[in-house]
Amino acid sequence: MPDEAARRMGLSLVELQDIESCEDELSSCYSPAQVQQLCKVLGIHPAELFGRATEPPISAAELVTATLEECRSRGIPLEQLEDAVGWRLAGSLDPPERLLEDMTIDGLQWLCRELHIDWHRVLLNL
């Protein structure tokens, strides 16, 4: 049964065991898109793993818009925001959904902290 679940999630059995045994494995190694796929197999919503936001969901497109607006409002290039976030963003903004494929949950949290957005709102939109 664990082999079948791992296969359906697109993971090896070792990766699934790491997720089960290491508290931060899911957030430090997997993207929101991967977590969405995992949750689909489990029959749950990603927000159930990390808690729910109290504000409305935010889409990937809205997150990209907020990222670019943050650069404009600070008067800084995207590269400087990348330094603050600790994640390369430039190659992940178009199409917006790529952002949720290229960064981990931790990266999403770091970006949202810089944007003053509750990162749980992004999970609500998955």
SERO-4910 file (N, C-alpha, C, O; in steps of 0.05 Angstrom, whole numbers):
BEGIN
 pado doro    nc1    nc2    nc3   cac1   cac2   cac3    cc1    cc2    cc3    oc1    oc2    oc3
  Met    A     16    -24      0      0      0      0     17     25      0     11     44    -16
  Pro    A     38     28     17     55     52     16     68     55    -12     72     78    -21
  Asp    A     76     33    -25     88     34    -51     68     47    -71     76     63    -88
  Glu    A     43     38    -70     23     48    -88     18     78    -83     15     94   -102
  Ala    A     16     86    -58     12    114    -51     35    131    -61     31    152    -73
  Ala    A     60    122    -57     83    137    -66     82    140    -97     88    161   -107
  Arg    A     76    118   -111     74    119   -140     54    139   -149     59    155   -167
  Arg    A     30    139   -137      9    158   -145     16    187   -139      7    205   -152
  Met    A     34    191   -119     42    218   -112     66    226   -128     75    250   -127
  Gly    A     78    208   -144    101    214   -160    127    215   -144    146    229   -150
  Leu    A    127    199   -122    150    198   -104    161    170   -102    148    150   -109
  Ser    A    186    168    -93    196    142    -86    187    135    -58    178    153    -43
  Leu    A    189    110    -51    181    102    -24    198    116     -3    188    123     18
  Val    A    224    119     -9    242    133     10    233    162     14    234    172     36
  Glu    A    226    175     -8    217    203     -6    191    205     11    189    223     28
  Leu    A    173    186      7    149    186     23    155    181     53    143    194     70
  Gln    A    173    163     58    181    158     86    195    183     98    191    189    122
  Asp    A    211    197     82    223    222     92    202    243    100    204    256    120
  Ile    A    181    245     83    160    264     89    146    256    115    140    274    132
  Glu    A    142    230    119    128    221    143    145    224    168    135    229    190
  Ser    A    172    222    165    189    221    189    203    247    196    211    252    218
  Cys    A    206    265    176    220    290    181    201    313    181    187    318    161
  Glu    A    199    327    203    179    348    206    179    370    185    158    379    176
  Asp    A    203    378    176    204    400    157    209    391    128    213    408    111
  Glu    A    208    366    123    214    355     96    195    366     75    204    375     54
  Leu    A    170    367     81    150    375     62    154    405     54    152    412     31
  Ser    A    158    422     74    161    450     68    188    458     56    190    477     41
  Ser    A    209    443     63    235    450     54    243    438     27    262    447     14
  Cys    A    229    417     19    237    403     -5    216    402    -27    223    394    -50
  Tyr    A    192    409    -22    170    406    -41    157    432    -48    153    449    -30
  Ser    A    149    435    -73    136    459    -82    106    458    -75     95    436    -70
  Pro    A     93    481    -76     64    481    -72     50    462    -92     30    449    -85
  Ala    A     59    462   -117     47    444   -137     50    415   -130     32    399   -134
  Gln    A     74    407   -119     78    380   -111     61    373    -87     50    351    -85
  Val    A     58    392    -68     42    387    -45     13    384    -54     -2    368    -42
  Gln    A      4    399    -73    -23    397    -84    -27    369    -95    -48    357    -89
  Gln    A     -8    358   -110    -11    331   -120    -12    310    -98    -28    292    -99
  Leu    A      5    313    -78      5    296    -55    -22    295    -41    -33    274    -35
  Cys    A    -32    319    -37    -58    322    -23    -81    310    -40   -100    299    -29
  Lys    A    -79    313    -66   -100    302    -83   -101    271    -79   -123    260    -77
  Val    A    -78    258    -78    -77    229    -73    -89    223    -45   -102    202    -42
  Leu    A    -83    240    -26    -92    235      2   -122    243      5   -134    235     26
  Gly    A   -133    257    -14   -161    266    -12   -165    289      8   -186    291     20
  Ile    A   -144    306     10   -147    329     28   -138    354     13   -127    352     -9
  His    A   -143    377     24   -135    403     13   -108    410     25   -104    405     49
  Pro    A    -89    422     10    -63    430     21    -66    447     47    -49    445     64
  Ala    A    -86    463     48    -89    480     72    -93    463     97    -87    473    119
  Glu    A   -103    439     94   -106    422    118    -80    413    130    -79    405    153
  Leu    A    -59    414    114    -32    406    125    -19    429    140     -3    424    158
  Phe    A    -25    454    132    -10    477    142    -27    497    157    -17    517    167
  Gly    A    -53    493    158    -71    512    171    -84    529    150    -75    532    127
  Arg    A   -106    542    157   -121    558    138   -117    588    143   -111    597    165
  Ala    A   -119    602    121   -118    631    123   -145    643    130   -166    630    125
  Thr    A   -145    666    142   -170    679    149   -179    699    127   -201    708    128
  Glu    A   -160    705    109   -166    723     87   -172    707     62   -167    683     61
  Pro    A   -182    720     41   -189    706     16   -164    694      3   -141    703      7
  Pro    A   -168    674    -14   -146    662    -29   -132    682    -47   -143    702    -55
  Ile    A   -107    676    -54    -92    692    -73    -81    673    -95    -70    652    -88
  Ser    A    -85    680   -120    -76    663   -142    -46    668   -148    -34    687   -138
  Ala    A    -35    650   -164     -8    653   -172     -4    679   -188     16    693   -184
  Ala    A    -23    686   -205    -21    711   -220    -21    735   -201     -6    754   -205
  Glu    A    -38    734   -180    -39    756   -161    -13    758   -145     -4    779   -138
  Leu    A     -1    735   -140     25    734   -125     47    746   -142     63    761   -132
  Val    A     47    740   -168     67    752   -186     63    782   -188     82    798   -187
  Thr    A     38    791   -190     32    820   -191     41    833   -166     53    855   -167
  Ala    A     36    821   -143     45    832   -117     75    834   -116     86    853   -104
  Thr    A     88    814   -127    118    813   -127    129    837   -143    146    851   -134
  Leu    A    118    840   -167    127    862   -184    120    890   -172    135    909   -174
  Glu    A     96    891   -160     88    916   -147    106    923   -123    112    946   -118
  Glu    A    114    903   -109    132    907    -86    158    918    -95    169    936    -82
  Cys    A    169    909   -117    193    920   -128    190    949   -136    206    966   -130
  Arg    A    167    954   -149    161    982   -157    159   1001   -133    170   1022   -132
  Ser    A    144    991   -113    140   1009    -89    165   1013    -73    169   1034    -61
  Arg    A    183    994    -73    209    997    -59    230   1011    -77    250   1021    -67
  Gly    A    224   1013   -103    243   1025   -122    268   1008   -125    290   1018   -127
  Ile    A    264    981   -126    286    963   -128    282    944   -152    260    938   -159
  Pro    A    304    934   -163    301    913   -184    293    886   -171    297    882   -147
  Leu    A    282    869   -188    274    843   -178    297    828   -165    292    813   -146
  Glu    A    321    831   -175    344    817   -164    348    824   -134    356    807   -118
  Gln    A    343    849   -127    346    857    -99    324    845    -82    330    837    -59
  Leu    A    300    842    -92    279    828    -77    286    799    -74    281    787    -53
  Glu    A    297    787    -95    306    759    -94    326    756    -71    325    736    -57
  Asp    A    345    775    -68    364    773    -46    350    773    -19    357    759     -1
  Ala    A    330    790    -16    315    792      9    299    767     14    297    758     37
  Val    A    288    756     -7    271    731     -4    289    707      0    282    689     15
  Gly    A    312    707    -13    330    684    -12    322    663    -33    328    639    -29
  Trp    A    310    672    -55    300    653    -75    301    667   -102    294    691   -104
  Arg    A    310    653   -123    310    664   -150    282    664   -161    268    644   -161
  Leu    A    272    687   -169    245    691   -178    242    696   -208    222    689   -220
  Ala    A    262    709   -220    260    719   -247    250    698   -267    233    704   -284
  Gly    A    261    674   -266    253    654   -285    227    640   -279    219    622   -294
  Ser    A    214    648   -258    190    634   -248    165    651   -249    144    642   -240
  Leu    A    166    674   -261    143    692   -260    124    690   -284    101    699   -283
  Asp    A    133    677   -306    117    675   -330    119    647   -341    141    639   -350
  Pro    A     98    632   -342     71    638   -331     71    638   -301     88    625   -288
  Pro    A     53    652   -288     52    654   -259     52    628   -244     63    625   -223
  Glu    A     38    608   -256     36    582   -242     64    569   -238     68    552   -221
  Arg    A     83    577   -255    110    566   -253    122    573   -225    139    558   -215
  Leu    A    115    595   -214    125    603   -188    118    582   -167    134    576   -150
  Leu    A     95    570   -169     86    550   -150     98    522   -156     94    504   -141
  Glu    A    111    520   -178    125    495   -185    155    497   -179    167    477   -173
  Asp    A    166    521   -181    195    524   -178    205    529   -150    229    525   -145
  Met    A    188    538   -132    198    543   -105    185    524    -85    164    512    -90
  Thr    A    198    520    -63    188    503    -42    167    518    -25    164    542    -29
  Ile    A    154    504     -8    136    517     11    151    537     28    141    559     33
  Asp    A    175    530     37    192    550     52    197    575     35    194    597     45
  Gly    A    204    571      9    208    594     -8    183    611    -11    185    636    -11
  Leu    A    160    598    -13    135    613    -14    131    629     12    122    652     11
  Gln    A    137    617     34    134    632     60    153    656     60    145    678     69
  Trp    A    178    653     51    197    675     51    187    698     32    189    721     39
  Leu    A    177    690      9    167    710    -10    144    725      2    143    750      2
  Cys    A    125    710     12    101    723     23    107    741     47     94    761     51
  Arg    A    127    733     63    135    750     85    145    778     75    138    798     86
  Glu    A    160    778     53    170    803     41    147    819     29    148    844     29
  Leu    A    126    805     20    103    818      8     81    826     28     61    838     21
  His    A     85    818     53     65    822     74     38    809     67     17    821     71
  Ile    A     40    784     57     17    768     50     18    743     67     39    731     70
  Asp    A     -4    734     77     -6    709     91     -3    687     70    -20    684     53
  Trp    A     19    671     72     24    650     52      3    629     51      0    615     31
  His    A    -12    626     72    -34    606     72    -55    613     51    -68    595     41
  Arg    A    -57    638     45    -77    647     24    -70    635     -3    -89    629    -18
  Val    A    -45    630     -8    -37    618    -34    -46    589    -34    -55    579    -55
  Leu    A    -43    575    -11    -51    547    -10    -81    544    -14    -90    524    -26
  Leu    A    -97    564     -5   -126    562     -9   -134    562    -38   -155    552    -45
  Asn    A   -116    572    -55   -122    574    -84   -113    549    -99   -118    547   -123
  Leu    A   -100    531    -86    -90    507   -100   -112    487   -105   -108    466   -117
***
